[in-house]
Amino acid sequence: MPQTKRFILLLAVLALASALVPLSSDAGDKVFKGYITDSQCALNVHSLSQSHKEMLQTKNAGTTPADCVLYCVKQRGGRFVLQDRSKVYKLDDQSVGDELAGKKVRVTGVLDAQTNTIHVRKIEVVTDDSHTDY
């Protein structure tokens, strides 16, 4: 009887341990490419073209897209977002914006389709020099 109890206890411990080990961290991950921009310009809050064009013409928001992104987030209540040619995604990790504002990036993470938010696992700068309006 004691061996049977030990065996059952061992099975219970193994079952509990396997339940506590997380599944693969990249399960469901997708790769998204675009620019780190701000919700104000990307969602046409004060832009007519989903870009920084109008803000940069006024010279109030700086002289580069990165300047405009930082201005709109810090001064106008915007949030950092990822914008590709046709979509704008919210980012759950807002700490990346200061360093990557205006840069072309590749974001790896899981998209929550209900909130259109990418749960960011990794962000890498894309080093090609082709900078298009966004």
N, CA, C and O atoms as a GROMACS GRO file, in nm:
protein
  536
    1MET      N    1   0.081  -0.120   0.000
    1MET     CA    2   0.000   0.000   0.000
    1MET      C    3   0.085   0.127   0.000
    1MET      O    4   0.051   0.220  -0.073
    2PRO      N    5   0.193   0.136   0.078
    2PRO     CA    6   0.274   0.256   0.076
    2PRO      C    7   0.331   0.285  -0.062
    2PRO      O    8   0.341   0.402  -0.100
    3GLN      N    9   0.370   0.183  -0.139
    3GLN     CA   10   0.424   0.207  -0.274
    3GLN      C   11   0.316   0.263  -0.366
    3GLN      O   12   0.344   0.349  -0.450
    4THR      N   13   0.196   0.218  -0.351
    4THR     CA   14   0.086   0.267  -0.432
    4THR      C   15   0.059   0.414  -0.400
    4THR      O   16   0.037   0.494  -0.491
    5LYS      N   17   0.061   0.449  -0.273
    5LYS     CA   18   0.039   0.588  -0.234
    5LYS      C   19   0.151   0.677  -0.288
    5LYS      O   20   0.125   0.787  -0.337
    6ARG      N   21   0.275   0.629  -0.279
    6ARG     CA   22   0.387   0.707  -0.333
    6ARG      C   23   0.373   0.726  -0.483
    6ARG      O   24   0.397   0.835  -0.536
    7PHE      N   25   0.333   0.620  -0.552
    7PHE     CA   26   0.316   0.628  -0.696
    7PHE      C   27   0.207   0.729  -0.733
    7PHE      O   28   0.224   0.809  -0.825
    8ILE      N   29   0.096   0.725  -0.660
    8ILE     CA   30  -0.014   0.819  -0.685
    8ILE      C   31   0.030   0.961  -0.653
    8ILE      O   32  -0.001   1.054  -0.727
    9LEU      N   33   0.102   0.978  -0.544
    9LEU     CA   34   0.154   1.109  -0.507
    9LEU      C   35   0.250   1.161  -0.614
    9LEU      O   36   0.243   1.278  -0.651
   10LEU      N   37   0.338   1.075  -0.663
   10LEU     CA   38   0.431   1.113  -0.769
   10LEU      C   39   0.356   1.155  -0.895
   10LEU      O   40   0.391   1.255  -0.957
   11LEU      N   41   0.254   1.082  -0.933
   11LEU     CA   42   0.173   1.118  -1.049
   11LEU      C   43   0.104   1.252  -1.028
   11LEU      O   44   0.097   1.334  -1.120
   12ALA      N   45   0.054   1.274  -0.908
   12ALA     CA   46  -0.014   1.402  -0.878
   12ALA      C   47   0.085   1.518  -0.887
   12ALA      O   48   0.052   1.624  -0.942
   13VAL      N   49   0.205   1.499  -0.833
   13VAL     CA   50   0.307   1.604  -0.838
   13VAL      C   51   0.347   1.632  -0.983
   13VAL      O   52   0.359   1.748  -1.022
   14LEU      N   53   0.366   1.528  -1.062
   14LEU     CA   54   0.402   1.547  -1.204
   14LEU      C   55   0.290   1.618  -1.281
   14LEU      O   56   0.317   1.704  -1.364
   15ALA      N   57   0.167   1.581  -1.253
   15ALA     CA   58   0.054   1.645  -1.321
   15ALA      C   59   0.047   1.793  -1.284
   15ALA      O   60   0.024   1.878  -1.370
   16LEU      N   61   0.066   1.823  -1.156
   16LEU     CA   62   0.064   1.962  -1.112
   16LEU      C   63   0.180   2.041  -1.173
   16LEU      O   64   0.162   2.154  -1.218
   17ALA      N   65   0.297   1.982  -1.175
   17ALA     CA   66   0.414   2.050  -1.232
   17ALA      C   67   0.395   2.077  -1.380
   17ALA      O   68   0.430   2.184  -1.429
   18SER      N   69   0.340   1.982  -1.453
   18SER     CA   70   0.320   2.004  -1.596
   18SER      C   71   0.214   2.110  -1.623
   18SER      O   72   0.220   2.180  -1.723
   19ALA      N   73   0.117   2.121  -1.533
   19ALA     CA   74   0.014   2.224  -1.549
   19ALA      C   75   0.071   2.363  -1.523
   19ALA      O   76   0.021   2.462  -1.578
   20LEU      N   77   0.173   2.373  -1.440
   20LEU     CA   78   0.231   2.502  -1.407
   20LEU      C   79   0.332   2.551  -1.510
   20LEU      O   80   0.362   2.670  -1.514
   21VAL      N   81   0.384   2.462  -1.591
   21VAL     CA   82   0.481   2.500  -1.693
   21VAL      C   83   0.404   2.566  -1.807
   21VAL      O   84   0.314   2.503  -1.863
   22PRO      N   85   0.438   2.690  -1.843
   22PRO     CA   86   0.363   2.757  -1.949
   22PRO      C   87   0.387   2.691  -2.084
   22PRO      O   88   0.491   2.631  -2.110
   23LEU      N   89   0.287   2.703  -2.168
   23LEU     CA   90   0.302   2.656  -2.304
   23LEU      C   91   0.402   2.743  -2.376
   23LEU      O   92   0.444   2.846  -2.323
   24SER      N   93   0.441   2.705  -2.493
   24SER     CA   94   0.539   2.780  -2.571
   24SER      C   95   0.501   2.927  -2.576
   24SER      O   96   0.386   2.961  -2.603
   25SER      N   97   0.599   3.015  -2.550
   25SER     CA   98   0.571   3.158  -2.542
   25SER      C   99   0.540   3.220  -2.678
   25SER      O  100   0.488   3.331  -2.684
   26ASP      N  101   0.569   3.149  -2.786
   26ASP     CA  102   0.540   3.206  -2.916
   26ASP      C  103   0.413   3.147  -2.978
   26ASP      O  104   0.387   3.167  -3.097
   27ALA      N  105   0.335   3.076  -2.900
   27ALA     CA  106   0.210   3.022  -2.950
   27ALA      C  107   0.118   3.136  -2.989
   27ALA      O  108   0.086   3.221  -2.905
   28GLY      N  109   0.074   3.139  -3.112
   28GLY     CA  110  -0.016   3.243  -3.159
   28GLY      C  111   0.052   3.372  -3.204
   28GLY      O  112  -0.015   3.464  -3.248
   29ASP      N  113   0.184   3.378  -3.192
   29ASP     CA  114   0.255   3.499  -3.234
   29ASP      C  115   0.243   3.520  -3.384
   29ASP      O  116   0.243   3.426  -3.463
   30LYS      N  117   0.233   3.647  -3.421
   30LYS     CA  118   0.235   3.688  -3.562
   30LYS      C  119   0.334   3.801  -3.574
   30LYS      O  120   0.372   3.864  -3.475
   31VAL      N  121   0.376   3.826  -3.696
   31VAL     CA  122   0.470   3.935  -3.722
   31VAL      C  123   0.395   4.045  -3.797
   31VAL      O  124   0.327   4.020  -3.896
   32PHE      N  125   0.408   4.168  -3.747
   32PHE     CA  126   0.345   4.285  -3.806
   32PHE      C  127   0.456   4.383  -3.843
   32PHE      O  128   0.551   4.399  -3.767
   33LYS      N  129   0.444   4.448  -3.958
   33LYS     CA  130   0.543   4.546  -3.999
   33LYS      C  131   0.476   4.680  -4.019
   33LYS      O  132   0.361   4.688  -4.064
   34GLY      N  133   0.547   4.785  -3.987
   34GLY     CA  134   0.494   4.919  -4.004
   34GLY      C  135   0.581   5.019  -3.933
   34GLY      O  136   0.699   4.995  -3.908
   35TYR      N  137   0.521   5.133  -3.899
   35TYR     CA  138   0.592   5.242  -3.832
   35TYR      C  139   0.533   5.265  -3.694
   35TYR      O  140   0.412   5.254  -3.674
   36ILE      N  141   0.620   5.297  -3.600
   36ILE     CA  142   0.572   5.340  -3.468
   36ILE      C  143   0.532   5.486  -3.483
   36ILE      O  144   0.615   5.573  -3.506
   37THR      N  145   0.404   5.508  -3.468
   37THR     CA  146   0.350   5.643  -3.483
   37THR      C  147   0.255   5.670  -3.367
   37THR      O  148   0.254   5.596  -3.269
   38ASP      N  149   0.176   5.774  -3.378
   38ASP     CA  150   0.085   5.810  -3.269
   38ASP      C  151  -0.059   5.797  -3.314
   38ASP      O  152  -0.091   5.811  -3.432
   39SER      N  153  -0.145   5.771  -3.218
   39SER     CA  154  -0.287   5.752  -3.250
   39SER      C  155  -0.352   5.879  -3.303
   39SER      O  156  -0.447   5.871  -3.381
   40GLN      N  157  -0.304   5.995  -3.263
   40GLN     CA  158  -0.363   6.121  -3.307
   40GLN      C  159  -0.354   6.138  -3.459
   40GLN      O  160  -0.453   6.166  -3.525
   41CYS      N  161  -0.235   6.120  -3.512
   41CYS     CA  162  -0.216   6.135  -3.657
   41CYS      C  163  -0.268   6.012  -3.733
   41CYS      O  164  -0.334   6.026  -3.835
   42ALA      N  165  -0.239   5.893  -3.682
   42ALA     CA  166  -0.276   5.770  -3.753
   42ALA      C  167  -0.427   5.752  -3.765
   42ALA      O  168  -0.475   5.692  -3.861
   43LEU      N  169  -0.501   5.804  -3.669
   43LEU     CA  170  -0.647   5.787  -3.670
   43LEU      C  171  -0.719   5.916  -3.710
   43LEU      O  172  -0.839   5.931  -3.685
   44ASN      N  173  -0.646   6.009  -3.771
   44ASN     CA  174  -0.703   6.133  -3.824
   44ASN      C  175  -0.769   6.222  -3.718
   44ASN      O  176  -0.867   6.290  -3.747
   45VAL      N  177  -0.716   6.222  -3.598
   45VAL     CA  178  -0.769   6.311  -3.495
   45VAL      C  179  -0.740   6.456  -3.534
   45VAL      O  180  -0.828   6.541  -3.522
   46HIS      N  181  -0.620   6.484  -3.578
   46HIS     CA  182  -0.586   6.618  -3.628
   46HIS      C  183  -0.506   6.608  -3.758
   46HIS      O  184  -0.414   6.686  -3.783
   47SER      N  185  -0.542   6.510  -3.837
   47SER     CA  186  -0.477   6.487  -3.965
   47SER      C  187  -0.583   6.451  -4.067
   47SER      O  188  -0.684   6.388  -4.034
   48LEU      N  189  -0.561   6.491  -4.189
   48LEU     CA  190  -0.656   6.456  -4.296
   48LEU      C  191  -0.607   6.338  -4.378
   48LEU      O  192  -0.682   6.282  -4.459
   49SER      N  193  -0.481   6.299  -4.357
   49SER     CA  194  -0.421   6.198  -4.444
   49SER      C  195  -0.358   6.080  -4.370
   49SER      O  196  -0.277   6.008  -4.426
   50GLN      N  197  -0.396   6.061  -4.244
   50GLN     CA  198  -0.337   5.957  -4.160
   50GLN      C  199  -0.185   5.964  -4.162
   50GLN      O  200  -0.117   5.861  -4.164
   51SER      N  201  -0.133   6.084  -4.162
   51SER     CA  202   0.012   6.103  -4.163
   51SER      C  203   0.046   6.224  -4.076
   51SER      O  204  -0.041   6.284  -4.013
   52HIS      N  205   0.173   6.258  -4.075
   52HIS     CA  206   0.219   6.373  -3.998
   52HIS      C  207   0.227   6.499  -4.084
   52HIS      O  208   0.272   6.604  -4.037
   53LYS      N  209   0.186   6.488  -4.207
   53LYS     CA  210   0.202   6.596  -4.304
   53LYS      C  211   0.150   6.732  -4.253
   53LYS      O  212   0.223   6.831  -4.255
   54GLU      N  213   0.026   6.735  -4.210
   54GLU     CA  214  -0.033   6.862  -4.167
   54GLU      C  215   0.037   6.919  -4.043
   54GLU      O  216   0.062   7.039  -4.035
   55MET      N  217   0.068   6.833  -3.948
   55MET     CA  218   0.134   6.878  -3.825
   55MET      C  219   0.275   6.931  -3.854
   55MET      O  220   0.316   7.031  -3.795
   56LEU      N  221   0.347   6.866  -3.943
   56LEU     CA  222   0.483   6.909  -3.975
   56LEU      C  223   0.483   7.040  -4.053
   56LEU      O  224   0.577   7.118  -4.043
   57GLN      N  225   0.378   7.065  -4.132
   57GLN     CA  226   0.370   7.190  -4.205
   57GLN      C  227   0.356   7.309  -4.111
   57GLN      O  228   0.403   7.419  -4.142
   58THR      N  229   0.292   7.289  -3.999
   58THR     CA  230   0.275   7.400  -3.904
   58THR      C  231   0.403   7.428  -3.826
   58THR      O  232   0.417   7.535  -3.768
   59LYS      N  233   0.495   7.336  -3.825
   59LYS     CA  234   0.624   7.345  -3.754
   59LYS      C  235   0.607   7.348  -3.602
   59LYS      O  236   0.705   7.365  -3.529
   60ASN      N  237   0.484   7.332  -3.552
   60ASN     CA  238   0.460   7.327  -3.407
   60ASN      C  239   0.499   7.193  -3.347
   60ASN      O  240   0.527   7.183  -3.227
   61ALA      N  241   0.500   7.090  -3.431
   61ALA     CA  242   0.525   6.955  -3.381
   61ALA      C  243   0.664   6.905  -3.419
   61ALA      O  244   0.689   6.785  -3.415
   62GLY      N  245   0.752   6.994  -3.455
   62GLY     CA  246   0.887   6.955  -3.493
   62GLY      C  247   0.904   6.947  -3.644
   62GLY      O  248   0.822   6.997  -3.720
   63THR      N  249   1.013   6.884  -3.685
   63THR     CA  250   1.046   6.881  -3.828
   63THR      C  251   1.054   6.740  -3.885
   63THR      O  252   1.073   6.725  -4.006
   64THR      N  253   1.041   6.638  -3.802
   64THR     CA  254   1.049   6.500  -3.851
   64THR      C  255   0.927   6.422  -3.802
   64THR      O  256   0.862   6.463  -3.706
   65PRO      N  257   0.895   6.310  -3.867
   65PRO     CA  258   0.786   6.227  -3.817
   65PRO      C  259   0.807   6.186  -3.671
   65PRO      O  260   0.711   6.182  -3.593
   66ALA      N  261   0.930   6.156  -3.633
   66ALA     CA  262   0.958   6.117  -3.494
   66ALA      C  263   0.923   6.231  -3.398
   66ALA      O  264   0.865   6.208  -3.292
   67ASP      N  265   0.959   6.354  -3.435
   67ASP     CA  266   0.924   6.470  -3.353
   67ASP      C  267   0.773   6.479  -3.334
   67ASP      O  268   0.724   6.502  -3.224
   68CYS      N  269   0.701   6.460  -3.443
   68CYS     CA  270   0.555   6.471  -3.440
   68CYS      C  271   0.495   6.362  -3.352
   68CYS      O  272   0.404   6.388  -3.273
   69VAL      N  273   0.545   6.240  -3.366
   69VAL     CA  274   0.495   6.129  -3.284
   69VAL      C  275   0.511   6.163  -3.136
   69VAL      O  276   0.416   6.151  -3.058
   70LEU      N  277   0.630   6.205  -3.098
   70LEU     CA  278   0.657   6.235  -2.958
   70LEU      C  279   0.573   6.353  -2.909
   70LEU      O  280   0.523   6.352  -2.796
   71TYR      N  281   0.558   6.454  -2.993
   71TYR     CA  282   0.477   6.571  -2.958
   71TYR      C  283   0.331   6.528  -2.934
   71TYR      O  284   0.270   6.566  -2.834
   72CYS      N  285   0.278   6.450  -3.028
   72CYS     CA  286   0.137   6.411  -3.018
   72CYS      C  287   0.110   6.320  -2.898
   72CYS      O  288   0.002   6.325  -2.840
   73VAL      N  289   0.206   6.237  -2.863
   73VAL     CA  290   0.188   6.150  -2.746
   73VAL      C  291   0.203   6.230  -2.617
   73VAL      O  292   0.122   6.216  -2.526
   74LYS      N  293   0.306   6.311  -2.610
   74LYS     CA  294   0.335   6.381  -2.484
   74LYS      C  295   0.249   6.506  -2.463
   74LYS      O  296   0.215   6.539  -2.349
   75GLN      N  297   0.214   6.576  -2.571
   75GLN     CA  298   0.141   6.702  -2.558
   75GLN      C  299  -0.008   6.694  -2.594
   75GLN      O  300  -0.087   6.777  -2.550
   76ARG      N  301  -0.044   6.595  -2.672
   76ARG     CA  302  -0.182   6.590  -2.722
   76ARG      C  303  -0.260   6.467  -2.676
   76ARG      O  304  -0.373   6.445  -2.719
   77GLY      N  305  -0.200   6.387  -2.588
   77GLY     CA  306  -0.273   6.272  -2.532
   77GLY      C  307  -0.280   6.150  -2.622
   77GLY      O  308  -0.362   6.061  -2.599
   78GLY      N  309  -0.196   6.145  -2.723
   78GLY     CA  310  -0.194   6.028  -2.811
   78GLY      C  311  -0.129   5.908  -2.746
   78GLY      O  312  -0.072   5.917  -2.637
   79ARG      N  313  -0.138   5.796  -2.814
   79ARG     CA  314  -0.075   5.671  -2.771
   79ARG      C  315   0.012   5.622  -2.885
   79ARG      O  316  -0.016   5.649  -3.002
   80PHE      N  317   0.117   5.548  -2.852
   80PHE     CA  318   0.200   5.488  -2.955
   80PHE      C  319   0.123   5.374  -3.019
   80PHE      O  320   0.062   5.292  -2.950
   81VAL      N  321   0.126   5.369  -3.153
   81VAL     CA  322   0.058   5.264  -3.229
   81VAL      C  323   0.151   5.216  -3.340
   81VAL      O  324   0.252   5.279  -3.370
   82LEU      N  325   0.115   5.104  -3.398
   82LEU     CA  326   0.185   5.053  -3.516
   82LEU      C  327   0.095   5.079  -3.635
   82LEU      O  328  -0.022   5.040  -3.635
   83GLN      N  329   0.149   5.145  -3.737
   83GLN     CA  330   0.070   5.175  -3.856
   83GLN      C  331   0.137   5.114  -3.977
   83GLN      O  332   0.254   5.138  -4.004
   84ASP      N  333   0.060   5.033  -4.052
   84ASP     CA  334   0.109   4.985  -4.180
   84ASP      C  335   0.030   5.060  -4.288
   84ASP      O  336  -0.039   5.157  -4.257
   85ARG      N  337   0.039   5.019  -4.410
   85ARG     CA  338  -0.026   5.094  -4.518
   85ARG      C  339  -0.178   5.105  -4.503
   85ARG      O  340  -0.238   5.204  -4.546
   86SER      N  341  -0.241   5.005  -4.441
   86SER     CA  342  -0.387   5.008  -4.436
   86SER      C  343  -0.447   4.994  -4.297
   86SER      O  344  -0.568   5.010  -4.280
   87LYS      N  345  -0.366   4.963  -4.196
   87LYS     CA  346  -0.421   4.938  -4.063
   87LYS      C  347  -0.341   5.010  -3.956
   87LYS      O  348  -0.224   5.044  -3.973
   88VAL      N  349  -0.410   5.031  -3.844
   88VAL     CA  350  -0.347   5.089  -3.726
   88VAL      C  351  -0.374   4.994  -3.610
   88VAL      O  352  -0.489   4.958  -3.584
   89TYR      N  353  -0.268   4.953  -3.543
   89TYR     CA  354  -0.280   4.861  -3.430
   89TYR      C  355  -0.238   4.931  -3.301
   89TYR      O  356  -0.137   5.002  -3.299
   90LYS      N  357  -0.314   4.910  -3.196
   90LYS     CA  358  -0.273   4.958  -3.064
   90LYS      C  359  -0.160   4.867  -3.015
   90LYS      O  360  -0.154   4.749  -3.052
   91LEU      N  361  -0.073   4.921  -2.932
   91LEU     CA  362   0.035   4.843  -2.873
   91LEU      C  363   0.015   4.838  -2.722
   91LEU      O  364  -0.007   4.942  -2.660
   92ASP      N  365   0.021   4.720  -2.664
   92ASP     CA  366   0.003   4.712  -2.519
   92ASP      C  367   0.125   4.764  -2.444
   92ASP      O  368   0.113   4.806  -2.329
   93ASP      N  369   0.242   4.761  -2.508
   93ASP     CA  370   0.366   4.807  -2.443
   93ASP      C  371   0.397   4.948  -2.493
   93ASP      O  372   0.453   4.965  -2.601
   94GLN      N  373   0.361   5.047  -2.413
   94GLN     CA  374   0.384   5.187  -2.452
   94GLN      C  375   0.526   5.234  -2.423
   94GLN      O  376   0.563   5.344  -2.464
   95SER      N  377   0.605   5.154  -2.354
   95SER     CA  378   0.741   5.196  -2.319
   95SER      C  379   0.835   5.198  -2.439
   95SER      O  380   0.942   5.258  -2.432
   96VAL      N  381   0.797   5.134  -2.549
   96VAL     CA  382   0.886   5.127  -2.665
   96VAL      C  383   0.883   5.254  -2.748
   96VAL      O  384   0.974   5.277  -2.828
   97GLY      N  385   0.784   5.335  -2.733
   97GLY     CA  386   0.763   5.448  -2.820
   97GLY      C  387   0.869   5.555  -2.819
   97GLY      O  388   0.906   5.606  -2.925
   98ASP      N  389   0.918   5.592  -2.702
   98ASP     CA  390   1.018   5.699  -2.695
   98ASP      C  391   1.139   5.668  -2.781
   98ASP      O  392   1.190   5.755  -2.851
   99GLU      N  393   1.184   5.546  -2.776
   99GLU     CA  394   1.305   5.506  -2.849
   99GLU      C  395   1.277   5.479  -2.997
   99GLU      O  396   1.365   5.500  -3.081
  100LEU      N  397   1.157   5.432  -3.029
  100LEU     CA  398   1.129   5.387  -3.165
  100LEU      C  399   1.034   5.478  -3.242
  100LEU      O  400   0.991   5.442  -3.352
  101ALA      N  401   1.000   5.593  -3.189
  101ALA     CA  402   0.906   5.684  -3.254
  101ALA      C  403   0.950   5.715  -3.397
  101ALA      O  404   1.064   5.755  -3.421
  102GLY      N  405   0.859   5.696  -3.491
  102GLY     CA  406   0.886   5.728  -3.630
  102GLY      C  407   0.965   5.623  -3.706
  102GLY      O  408   0.991   5.640  -3.825
  103LYS      N  409   1.005   5.516  -3.640
  103LYS     CA  410   1.090   5.416  -3.705
  103LYS      C  411   1.008   5.302  -3.765
  103LYS      O  412   0.901   5.267  -3.715
  104LYS      N  413   1.062   5.247  -3.871
  104LYS     CA  414   1.002   5.130  -3.934
  104LYS      C  415   1.044   5.008  -3.852
  104LYS      O  416   1.162   4.988  -3.823
  105VAL      N  417   0.945   4.926  -3.812
  105VAL     CA  418   0.972   4.815  -3.722
  105VAL      C  419   0.900   4.688  -3.765
  105VAL      O  420   0.810   4.689  -3.849
  106ARG      N  421   0.944   4.580  -3.703
  106ARG     CA  422   0.878   4.450  -3.714
  106ARG      C  423   0.839   4.412  -3.570
  106ARG      O  424   0.925   4.398  -3.483
  107VAL      N  425   0.709   4.396  -3.548
  107VAL     CA  426   0.657   4.363  -3.415
  107VAL      C  427   0.611   4.218  -3.414
  107VAL      O  428   0.534   4.175  -3.500
  108THR      N  429   0.660   4.144  -3.318
  108THR     CA  430   0.615   4.007  -3.298
  108THR      C  431   0.528   4.005  -3.174
  108THR      O  432   0.566   4.054  -3.069
  109GLY      N  433   0.408   3.948  -3.189
  109GLY     CA  434   0.317   3.942  -3.077
  109GLY      C  435   0.186   3.878  -3.114
  109GLY      O  436   0.170   3.825  -3.224
  110VAL      N  437   0.092   3.885  -3.024
  110VAL     CA  438  -0.039   3.825  -3.043
  110VAL      C  439  -0.141   3.937  -3.056
  110VAL      O  440  -0.147   4.028  -2.972
  111LEU      N  441  -0.222   3.931  -3.161
  111LEU     CA  442  -0.324   4.032  -3.185
  111LEU      C  443  -0.453   3.993  -3.114
  111LEU      O  444  -0.506   3.884  -3.133
  112ASP      N  445  -0.503   4.084  -3.031
  112ASP     CA  446  -0.636   4.070  -2.972
  112ASP      C  447  -0.731   4.138  -3.070
  112ASP      O  448  -0.738   4.260  -3.076
  113ALA      N  449  -0.804   4.059  -3.146
  113ALA     CA  450  -0.888   4.112  -3.253
  113ALA      C  451  -1.002   4.198  -3.199
  113ALA      O  452  -1.049   4.289  -3.269
  114GLN      N  453  -1.048   4.172  -3.078
  114GLN     CA  454  -1.159   4.252  -3.022
  114GLN      C  455  -1.117   4.394  -2.992
  114GLN      O  456  -1.196   4.487  -3.010
  115THR      N  457  -0.994   4.413  -2.946
  115THR     CA  458  -0.948   4.548  -2.911
  115THR      C  459  -0.849   4.603  -3.012
  115THR      O  460  -0.807   4.718  -3.001
  116ASN      N  461  -0.811   4.522  -3.112
  116ASN     CA  462  -0.713   4.559  -3.214
  116ASN      C  463  -0.579   4.598  -3.149
  116ASN      O  464  -0.510   4.689  -3.193
  117THR      N  465  -0.545   4.524  -3.042
  117THR     CA  466  -0.423   4.550  -2.968
  117THR      C  467  -0.325   4.436  -2.986
  117THR      O  468  -0.361   4.319  -2.972
  118ILE      N  469  -0.200   4.472  -3.018
  118ILE     CA  470  -0.096   4.370  -3.027
  118ILE      C  471  -0.031   4.359  -2.889
  118ILE      O  472   0.016   4.458  -2.832
  119HIS      N  473  -0.031   4.238  -2.837
  119HIS     CA  474   0.041   4.210  -2.712
  119HIS      C  475   0.185   4.182  -2.753
  119HIS      O  476   0.218   4.073  -2.798
  120VAL      N  477   0.269   4.282  -2.735
  120VAL     CA  478   0.405   4.283  -2.790
  120VAL      C  479   0.495   4.185  -2.716
  120VAL      O  480   0.503   4.185  -2.593
  121ARG      N  481   0.562   4.102  -2.794
  121ARG     CA  482   0.664   4.013  -2.739
  121ARG      C  483   0.803   4.060  -2.777
  121ARG      O  484   0.898   4.046  -2.701
  122LYS      N  485   0.814   4.117  -2.899
  122LYS     CA  486   0.945   4.163  -2.946
  122LYS      C  487   0.925   4.270  -3.054
  122LYS      O  488   0.832   4.261  -3.134
  123ILE      N  489   1.013   4.370  -3.054
  123ILE     CA  490   1.012   4.472  -3.159
  123ILE      C  491   1.154   4.488  -3.209
  123ILE      O  492   1.249   4.501  -3.132
  124GLU      N  493   1.166   4.486  -3.343
  124GLU     CA  494   1.297   4.505  -3.406
  124GLU      C  495   1.286   4.617  -3.508
  124GLU      O  496   1.186   4.628  -3.579
  125VAL      N  497   1.388   4.700  -3.515
  125VAL     CA  498   1.392   4.806  -3.616
  125VAL      C  499   1.424   4.741  -3.749
  125VAL      O  500   1.512   4.656  -3.759
  126VAL      N  501   1.352   4.783  -3.853
  126VAL     CA  502   1.379   4.737  -3.989
  126VAL      C  503   1.477   4.836  -4.049
  126VAL      O  504   1.452   4.956  -4.049
  127THR      N  505   1.587   4.787  -4.099
  127THR     CA  506   1.697   4.876  -4.138
  127THR      C  507   1.696   4.919  -4.283
  127THR      O  508   1.792   4.982  -4.327
  128ASP      N  509   1.592   4.889  -4.359
  128ASP     CA  510   1.594   4.942  -4.496
  128ASP      C  511   1.560   5.090  -4.492
  128ASP      O  512   1.485   5.134  -4.405
  129ASP      N  513   1.615   5.166  -4.583
  129ASP     CA  514   1.604   5.312  -4.580
  129ASP      C  515   1.480   5.368  -4.648
  129ASP      O  516   1.460   5.490  -4.648
  130SER      N  517   1.398   5.284  -4.706
  130SER     CA  518   1.283   5.337  -4.777
  130SER      C  519   1.178   5.384  -4.676
  130SER      O  520   1.114   5.304  -4.608
  131HIS      N  521   1.164   5.512  -4.667
  131HIS     CA  522   1.068   5.571  -4.573
  131HIS      C  523   0.954   5.631  -4.654
  131HIS      O  524   0.972   5.728  -4.727
  132THR      N  525   0.838   5.573  -4.640
  132THR     CA  526   0.723   5.623  -4.712
  132THR      C  527   0.630   5.696  -4.615
  132THR      O  528   0.641   5.679  -4.493
  133ASP      N  529   0.542   5.775  -4.668
  133ASP     CA  530   0.444   5.841  -4.581
  133ASP      C  531   0.358   5.735  -4.516
  133ASP      O  532   0.328   5.632  -4.575
  134TYR      N  533   0.319   5.762  -4.397
  134TYR     CA  534   0.232   5.669  -4.324
  134TYR      C  535   0.134   5.747  -4.242
  134TYR      O  536   0.051   5.689  -4.173
   0.00000   0.00000   0.00000
